[in-house]
Amino acid sequence: MRHIELQDHQLVITLTGLTMLEALQGRLVIPYGAIARVHSRLRVPPRLLRVGGATIGTIHEGHYVGDKGWYFLSYENPEHVITLDLKNFYIGRHLYVSIAVEVTDPNTVAEAIINRLPSP
């Protein structure tokens, strides 16, 4: 299961149960200042190498690497995904360029995040 919490200064993504085990990640804390863009759909390169986690059919959970850097994916249904393009966001020593996570209502969640981003 995935849960997104919009806090005052950061976005918290919490994974629980089997989702957490498959993704090898329980929680991501992303400052709003590290979010460059928000998309209400899946926007990641088609060819990524899974480094840690699970990929089974349309289920993608975990850490992936591509030509432009590292990605974190957590979704079963690609039609219900928001994608966060990141800037200067590290998980461990790896620079992540994007996070894609499944939500119930991508348009509403994306708009809520956009409304919390700092002005350019």
OpenMM code with the backbone's topology and positions (N, CA, C; nanometers):
from openmm import Vec3, app, unit

residues = "MET ARG HIS ILE GLU LEU GLN ASP HIS GLN LEU VAL ILE THR LEU THR GLY LEU THR MET LEU GLU ALA LEU GLN GLY ARG LEU VAL ILE PRO TYR GLY ALA ILE ALA ARG VAL HIS SER ARG LEU ARG VAL PRO PRO ARG LEU LEU ARG VAL GLY GLY ALA THR ILE GLY THR ILE HIS GLU GLY HIS TYR VAL GLY ASP LYS GLY TRP TYR PHE LEU SER TYR GLU ASN PRO GLU HIS VAL ILE THR LEU ASP LEU LYS ASN PHE TYR ILE GLY ARG HIS LEU TYR VAL SER ILE ALA VAL GLU VAL THR ASP PRO ASN THR VAL ALA GLU ALA ILE ILE ASN ARG LEU PRO SER PRO".split()
positions = [
    Vec3(0.0836, -0.1173, 0.0000),
    Vec3(0.0000, 0.0000, 0.0000),
    Vec3(0.0889, 0.1248, 0.0000),
    Vec3(0.0403, 0.2299, -0.0638),
    Vec3(0.1122, 0.3567, -0.0743),
    Vec3(0.0291, 0.4672, -0.0105),
    Vec3(0.0965, 0.5556, 0.0602),
    Vec3(0.0283, 0.6692, 0.1222),
    Vec3(0.1134, 0.7931, 0.0987),
    Vec3(0.0494, 0.9021, 0.0545),
    Vec3(0.1192, 1.0289, 0.0334),
    Vec3(0.0641, 1.1307, 0.1325),
    Vec3(0.1556, 1.1946, 0.2033),
    Vec3(0.1182, 1.2980, 0.2993),
    Vec3(0.1834, 1.4290, 0.2587),
    Vec3(0.1015, 1.5318, 0.2412),
    Vec3(0.1509, 1.6647, 0.2073),
    Vec3(0.1696, 1.7424, 0.3369),
    Vec3(0.2935, 1.7572, 0.3796),
    Vec3(0.3243, 1.8328, 0.5006),
    Vec3(0.3567, 1.9769, 0.4629),
    Vec3(0.3865, 2.0605, 0.5613),
    Vec3(0.4132, 2.2017, 0.5354),
    Vec3(0.5291, 2.2241, 0.4392),
    Vec3(0.6396, 2.1526, 0.4578),
    Vec3(0.7607, 2.1793, 0.3799),
    Vec3(0.8100, 2.0602, 0.2990),
    Vec3(0.7376, 1.9495, 0.3058),
    Vec3(0.7843, 1.8296, 0.2379),
    Vec3(0.6693, 1.7353, 0.2069),
    Vec3(0.6962, 1.6485, 0.1133),
    Vec3(0.6044, 1.5430, 0.0720),
    Vec3(0.6588, 1.4130, 0.1289),
    Vec3(0.5739, 1.3345, 0.1928),
    Vec3(0.6168, 1.2074, 0.2498),
    Vec3(0.5414, 1.0950, 0.1796),
    Vec3(0.6157, 1.0020, 0.1221),
    Vec3(0.5585, 0.8836, 0.0592),
    Vec3(0.5919, 0.7657, 0.1496),
    Vec3(0.4883, 0.6969, 0.1974),
    Vec3(0.5083, 0.5815, 0.2848),
    Vec3(0.4565, 0.4577, 0.2146),
    Vec3(0.5387, 0.3558, 0.2110),
    Vec3(0.5008, 0.2268, 0.1536),
    Vec3(0.4884, 0.1276, 0.2679),
    Vec3(0.3857, 0.0444, 0.2641),
    Vec3(0.3658, -0.0535, 0.3704),
    Vec3(0.3412, -0.1915, 0.3116),
    Vec3(0.3504, -0.2903, 0.3975),
    Vec3(0.3193, -0.4274, 0.3601),
    Vec3(0.4059, -0.4813, 0.2483),
    Vec3(0.3440, -0.5557, 0.1587),
    Vec3(0.4147, -0.6184, 0.0477),
    Vec3(0.4772, -0.5145, -0.0448),
    Vec3(0.4110, -0.4005, -0.0615),
    Vec3(0.4652, -0.2935, -0.1460),
    Vec3(0.6016, -0.2495, -0.0941),
    Vec3(0.6132, -0.2319, 0.0384),
    Vec3(0.7395, -0.1914, 0.0986),
    Vec3(0.8462, -0.2983, 0.0764),
    Vec3(0.8108, -0.4232, 0.0943),
    Vec3(0.9075, -0.5317, 0.0756),
    Vec3(0.9553, -0.5399, -0.0691),
    Vec3(0.8625, -0.5274, -0.1626),
    Vec3(0.8990, -0.5340, -0.3041),
    Vec3(0.9859, -0.4161, -0.3458),
    Vec3(0.9571, -0.2970, -0.2924),
    Vec3(1.0291, -0.1759, -0.3322),
    Vec3(1.1624, -0.1601, -0.2601),
    Vec3(1.1825, -0.2365, -0.1534),
    Vec3(1.3027, -0.2224, -0.0702),
    Vec3(1.3158, -0.0796, -0.0165),
    Vec3(1.2012, -0.0188, 0.0109),
    Vec3(1.1984, 0.1197, 0.0603),
    Vec3(1.0694, 0.1366, 0.1387),
    Vec3(1.0776, 0.1947, 0.2578),
    Vec3(0.9582, 0.2139, 0.3377),
    Vec3(0.9044, 0.3552, 0.3356),
    Vec3(0.9975, 0.4518, 0.3213),
    Vec3(0.9538, 0.5916, 0.3327),
    Vec3(1.0476, 0.6816, 0.2541),
    Vec3(0.9890, 0.7766, 0.1826),
    Vec3(1.0646, 0.8797, 0.1120),
    Vec3(1.0154, 1.0152, 0.1596),
    Vec3(1.1076, 1.1012, 0.1974),
    Vec3(1.0748, 1.2372, 0.2391),
    Vec3(1.1366, 1.3306, 0.1363),
    Vec3(1.0535, 1.4054, 0.0648),
    Vec3(1.0994, 1.4897, -0.0448),
    Vec3(1.0640, 1.6351, -0.0144),
    Vec3(1.1645, 1.7196, 0.0089),
    Vec3(1.1339, 1.8620, 0.0287),
    Vec3(1.0712, 1.9191, -0.0990),
    Vec3(0.9741, 2.0080, -0.0831),
    Vec3(0.9097, 2.0667, -0.2009),
    Vec3(1.0112, 2.1374, -0.2902),
    Vec3(1.1162, 2.1917, -0.2319),
    Vec3(1.2196, 2.2585, -0.3111),
    Vec3(1.2969, 2.1651, -0.4027),
    Vec3(1.2892, 2.0333, -0.3775),
    Vec3(1.3573, 1.9350, -0.4621),
    Vec3(1.2698, 1.8867, -0.5775),
    Vec3(1.1460, 1.9356, -0.5847),
    Vec3(1.0542, 1.8944, -0.6912),
    Vec3(1.0549, 2.0013, -0.8005),
    Vec3(1.1024, 1.9630, -0.9188),
    Vec3(1.1101, 2.0567, -1.0318),
    Vec3(0.9758, 2.0661, -1.1056),
    Vec3(0.9120, 1.9503, -1.1279),
    Vec3(0.7848, 1.9454, -1.1997),
    Vec3(0.7024, 1.8281, -1.1480),
    Vec3(0.5711, 1.8404, -1.1654),
    Vec3(0.4779, 1.7347, -1.1255),
    Vec3(0.3916, 1.7015, -1.2466),
    Vec3(0.3784, 1.5734, -1.2753),
    Vec3(0.2958, 1.5278, -1.3876),
    Vec3(0.1874, 1.4352, -1.3335),
    Vec3(0.0675, 1.4463, -1.3850),
    Vec3(-0.0425, 1.3604, -1.3419),
    Vec3(-0.0512, 1.2344, -1.4270),
    Vec3(0.0630, 1.1901, -1.4732),
    Vec3(0.0717, 1.0659, -1.5512),
    Vec3(0.2126, 1.0095, -1.5401),
    Vec3(0.2301, 0.8907, -1.5875),
    Vec3(0.3599, 0.8247, -1.5842),
    Vec3(0.4514, 0.8871, -1.6883),
    Vec3(0.5673, 0.9354, -1.6453),
    Vec3(0.6654, 0.9955, -1.7359),
    Vec3(0.8051, 0.9497, -1.6963),
    Vec3(0.8390, 0.8294, -1.7372),
    Vec3(0.9743, 0.7778, -1.7169),
    Vec3(1.0181, 0.7121, -1.8476),
    Vec3(1.1493, 0.7021, -1.8688),
    Vec3(1.1973, 0.6384, -1.9919),
    Vec3(1.1485, 0.4937, -2.0016),
    Vec3(1.1268, 0.4456, -2.1235),
    Vec3(1.0748, 0.3099, -2.1398),
    Vec3(1.1745, 0.2008, -2.1007),
    Vec3(1.3021, 0.2314, -2.1059),
    Vec3(1.4020, 0.1292, -2.0740),
    Vec3(1.4824, 0.1722, -1.9515),
    Vec3(1.4513, 0.1071, -1.8416),
    Vec3(1.5244, 0.1306, -1.7177),
    Vec3(1.5754, -0.0035, -1.6661),
    Vec3(1.6884, 0.0004, -1.6007),
    Vec3(1.7459, -0.1199, -1.5414),
    Vec3(1.7082, -0.1233, -1.3940),
    Vec3(1.6402, -0.2301, -1.3527),
    Vec3(1.6025, -0.2442, -1.2121),
    Vec3(1.7266, -0.2801, -1.1328),
    Vec3(1.7538, -0.2005, -1.0292),
    Vec3(1.8708, -0.2230, -0.9453),
    Vec3(1.8302, -0.2888, -0.8137),
    Vec3(1.7161, -0.2518, -0.7612),
    Vec3(1.6666, -0.3121, -0.6382),
    Vec3(1.5162, -0.3020, -0.6346),
    Vec3(1.4494, -0.4119, -0.6074),
    Vec3(1.3041, -0.4115, -0.6047),
    Vec3(1.2477, -0.5213, -0.6913),
    Vec3(1.1260, -0.5012, -0.7392),
    Vec3(1.0571, -0.6055, -0.8153),
    Vec3(0.9845, -0.5464, -0.9357),
    Vec3(0.9872, -0.6218, -1.0439),
    Vec3(0.9075, -0.5904, -1.1622),
    Vec3(0.8388, -0.7189, -1.2049),
    Vec3(0.7045, -0.7152, -1.2015),
    Vec3(0.6253, -0.8316, -1.2412),
    Vec3(0.5094, -0.7787, -1.3246),
    Vec3(0.5132, -0.8019, -1.4545),
    Vec3(0.4082, -0.7492, -1.5420),
    Vec3(0.4067, -0.5977, -1.5370),
    Vec3(0.2917, -0.5386, -1.4987),
    Vec3(0.2825, -0.3928, -1.4895),
    Vec3(0.3211, -0.3404, -1.3510),
    Vec3(0.3572, -0.4306, -1.2595),
    Vec3(0.3981, -0.3890, -1.1248),
    Vec3(0.5453, -0.3497, -1.1269),
    Vec3(0.5724, -0.2279, -1.0831),
    Vec3(0.7092, -0.1774, -1.0733),
    Vec3(0.7280, -0.1219, -0.9331),
    Vec3(0.8188, -0.1797, -0.8580),
    Vec3(0.8458, -0.1374, -0.7208),
    Vec3(0.9958, -0.1315, -0.6994),
    Vec3(1.0485, -0.0138, -0.6721),
    Vec3(1.1881, -0.0073, -0.6337),
    Vec3(1.2712, 0.0934, -0.7089),
    Vec3(1.4006, 0.0666, -0.7099),
    Vec3(1.5013, 0.1584, -0.7608),
    Vec3(1.5491, 0.1124, -0.8990),
    Vec3(1.5537, 0.2078, -0.9912),
    Vec3(1.5913, 0.1802, -1.1295),
    Vec3(1.6924, 0.2851, -1.1731),
    Vec3(1.7718, 0.2504, -1.2735),
    Vec3(1.8676, 0.3469, -1.3269),
    Vec3(1.8506, 0.3521, -1.4785),
    Vec3(1.8683, 0.4730, -1.5334),
    Vec3(1.8580, 0.4946, -1.6768),
    Vec3(1.9673, 0.5894, -1.7217),
    Vec3(1.9607, 0.6333, -1.8462),
    Vec3(2.0627, 0.7213, -1.9030),
    Vec3(2.0789, 0.8519, -1.8258),
    Vec3(1.9692, 0.9049, -1.7719),
    Vec3(1.9746, 1.0360, -1.7057),
    Vec3(1.9937, 1.0275, -1.5550),
    Vec3(1.9923, 0.9081, -1.4975),
    Vec3(2.0115, 0.8951, -1.3539),
    Vec3(1.9212, 0.7897, -1.2935),
    Vec3(1.8938, 0.8062, -1.1640),
    Vec3(1.8179, 0.7097, -1.0854),
    Vec3(1.6699, 0.7480, -1.0780),
    Vec3(1.5862, 0.6428, -1.0684),
    Vec3(1.4415, 0.6571, -1.0629),
    Vec3(1.3891, 0.5687, -0.9510),
    Vec3(1.2833, 0.6143, -0.8852),
    Vec3(1.2120, 0.5297, -0.7900),
    Vec3(1.0705, 0.5139, -0.8419),
    Vec3(1.0257, 0.3897, -0.8579),
    Vec3(0.8934, 0.3602, -0.9112),
    Vec3(0.8152, 0.2768, -0.8109),
    Vec3(0.6878, 0.3086, -0.7942),
    Vec3(0.6005, 0.2288, -0.7088),
    Vec3(0.4582, 0.2366, -0.7643),
    Vec3(0.4264, 0.1414, -0.8510),
    Vec3(0.2909, 0.1400, -0.9075),
    Vec3(0.2566, 0.0038, -0.9649),
    Vec3(0.1270, -0.0216, -0.9708),
    Vec3(0.0727, -0.1403, -1.0358),
    Vec3(-0.0047, -0.1014, -1.1605),
    Vec3(-0.0768, 0.0098, -1.1517),
    Vec3(-0.1595, 0.0562, -1.2624),
    Vec3(-0.0995, 0.1852, -1.3177),
    Vec3(-0.0364, 0.1806, -1.4347),
    Vec3(0.0276, 0.2996, -1.4908),
    Vec3(-0.0692, 0.4143, -1.5229),
    Vec3(-0.1996, 0.3875, -1.5224),
    Vec3(-0.2985, 0.4920, -1.5484),
    Vec3(-0.3264, 0.5789, -1.4254),
    Vec3(-0.2754, 0.5392, -1.3093),
    Vec3(-0.3025, 0.6108, -1.1840),
    Vec3(-0.1733, 0.6557, -1.1166),
    Vec3(-0.0829, 0.7113, -1.1954),
    Vec3(0.0499, 0.7469, -1.1446),
    Vec3(0.0730, 0.8967, -1.1547),
    Vec3(0.1399, 0.9517, -1.0526),
    Vec3(0.1962, 1.0863, -1.0635),
    Vec3(0.3470, 1.0686, -1.0744),
    Vec3(0.4108, 1.1587, -1.1478),
    Vec3(0.5551, 1.1566, -1.1630),
    Vec3(0.6114, 1.2884, -1.1131),
    Vec3(0.7103, 1.2790, -1.0281),
    Vec3(0.7789, 1.3968, -0.9760),
    Vec3(0.9156, 1.4048, -1.0413),
    Vec3(0.9420, 1.5102, -1.1177),
    Vec3(1.0763, 1.5361, -1.1699),
    Vec3(1.1517, 1.6080, -1.0588),
    Vec3(1.2701, 1.5604, -1.0284),
    Vec3(1.3438, 1.6092, -0.9120),
    Vec3(1.4678, 1.6880, -0.9498),
    Vec3(1.5159, 1.7686, -0.8541),
    Vec3(1.6422, 1.8394, -0.8699),
    Vec3(1.7176, 1.8292, -0.7366),
    Vec3(1.8418, 1.7866, -0.7444),
    Vec3(1.9281, 1.7750, -0.6263),
    Vec3(1.8651, 1.6913, -0.5154),
    Vec3(1.8096, 1.5758, -0.5509),
    Vec3(1.7495, 1.4871, -0.4512),
    Vec3(1.8259, 1.3555, -0.4494),
    Vec3(1.8778, 1.3224, -0.3342),
    Vec3(1.9574, 1.2008, -0.3184),
    Vec3(1.8856, 1.1013, -0.2282),
    Vec3(1.8963, 0.9758, -0.2642),
    Vec3(1.8639, 0.8657, -0.1744),
    Vec3(1.9971, 0.7942, -0.1563),
    Vec3(2.0488, 0.8017, -0.0363),
    Vec3(2.1848, 0.7511, -0.0142),
    Vec3(2.2818, 0.8370, -0.0924),
    Vec3(2.3655, 0.7744, -0.1709),
    Vec3(2.4639, 0.8491, -0.2496),
    Vec3(2.4226, 0.8678, -0.3956),
    Vec3(2.3011, 0.8253, -0.4288),
    Vec3(2.2553, 0.8307, -0.5676),
    Vec3(2.1615, 0.9488, -0.5912),
    Vec3(2.1885, 1.0218, -0.6985),
    Vec3(2.1054, 1.1349, -0.7381),
    Vec3(1.9847, 1.0817, -0.8157),
    Vec3(1.8655, 1.1093, -0.7651),
    Vec3(1.7421, 1.0642, -0.8291),
    Vec3(1.6844, 1.1761, -0.9136),
    Vec3(1.6425, 1.1413, -1.0351),
    Vec3(1.5865, 1.2397, -1.1268),
    Vec3(1.4348, 1.2348, -1.1311),
    Vec3(1.3760, 1.1239, -1.0836),
    Vec3(1.2314, 1.1112, -1.0932),
    Vec3(1.1782, 1.0068, -0.9962),
    Vec3(1.0567, 1.0325, -0.9477),
    Vec3(0.9830, 0.9362, -0.8665),
    Vec3(0.8438, 0.9245, -0.9284),
    Vec3(0.7999, 0.8019, -0.9515),
    Vec3(0.6655, 0.7766, -1.0041),
    Vec3(0.5934, 0.6875, -0.9038),
    Vec3(0.4778, 0.7330, -0.8580),
    Vec3(0.4047, 0.6593, -0.7549),
    Vec3(0.2558, 0.6575, -0.7884),
    Vec3(0.1927, 0.5442, -0.7607),
    Vec3(0.0496, 0.5291, -0.7868),
    Vec3(-0.0322, 0.5977, -0.6778),
    Vec3(-0.1357, 0.6689, -0.7214),
    Vec3(-0.2294, 0.7355, -0.6307),
    Vec3(-0.3714, 0.7092, -0.6808),
    Vec3(-0.4694, 0.7363, -0.5979),
    Vec3(-0.6085, 0.7132, -0.6373),
    Vec3(-0.6537, 0.8099, -0.7459),
    Vec3(-0.6204, 0.9384, -0.7284),
    Vec3(-0.6645, 1.0425, -0.8210),
    Vec3(-0.5446, 1.1278, -0.8629),
    Vec3(-0.4753, 1.0905, -0.9709),
    Vec3(-0.3529, 1.1603, -1.0106),
    Vec3(-0.3701, 1.3104, -1.0321),
    Vec3(-0.4792, 1.3530, -1.0944),
    Vec3(-0.4983, 1.4965, -1.1207),
    Vec3(-0.5092, 1.5767, -0.9920),
    Vec3(-0.5874, 1.5284, -0.8978),
    Vec3(-0.6065, 1.5991, -0.7711),
    Vec3(-0.4779, 1.6035, -0.6898),
    Vec3(-0.4082, 1.4915, -0.6810),
    Vec3(-0.2837, 1.4865, -0.6033),
    Vec3(-0.1761, 1.5737, -0.6683),
    Vec3(-0.1641, 1.5663, -0.7995),
    Vec3(-0.0644, 1.6493, -0.8689),
    Vec3(-0.0925, 1.7974, -0.8452),
    Vec3(-0.2174, 1.8386, -0.8553),
    Vec3(-0.2528, 1.9788, -0.8335),
    Vec3(-0.2223, 2.0219, -0.6893),
    Vec3(-0.2511, 1.9358, -0.5939),
    Vec3(-0.2241, 1.9681, -0.4528),
    Vec3(-0.0744, 1.9865, -0.4284),
    Vec3(0.0075, 1.9040, -0.4918),
    Vec3(0.1531, 1.9175, -0.4772),
    Vec3(0.2007, 2.0462, -0.5440),
    Vec3(0.1541, 2.0707, -0.6648),
    Vec3(0.1931, 2.1923, -0.7390),
    Vec3(0.1627, 2.3163, -0.6558),
    Vec3(0.0494, 2.3175, -0.5875),
    Vec3(0.0105, 2.4325, -0.5065),
    Vec3(0.1027, 2.4548, -0.3862),
    Vec3(0.1803, 2.3547, -0.3491),
    Vec3(0.2712, 2.3669, -0.2343),
    Vec3(0.4162, 2.3966, -0.2761),
    Vec3(0.4452, 2.3911, -0.4061),
    Vec3(0.5819, 2.4149, -0.4508),
    Vec3(0.6198, 2.5618, -0.4329),
    Vec3(0.7459, 2.5858, -0.3962),
    Vec3(0.7899, 2.7258, -0.3835),
    Vec3(0.7882, 2.7954, -0.5181),
    Vec3(0.7650, 2.9260, -0.5163),
    Vec3(0.7654, 3.0052, -0.6391),
    Vec3(0.9062, 3.0085, -0.6968),
    Vec3(0.9160, 3.0053, -0.8308),
    Vec3(1.0488, 3.0064, -0.8935),
    Vec3(1.1234, 3.1360, -0.8719),
] * unit.nanometer
topology = app.Topology()
chain = topology.addChain("A")
for resn in residues:
    res = topology.addResidue(resn, chain)
    for name in ("N", "CA", "C"):
        topology.addAtom(name, app.Element.getBySymbol(name[0]), res)
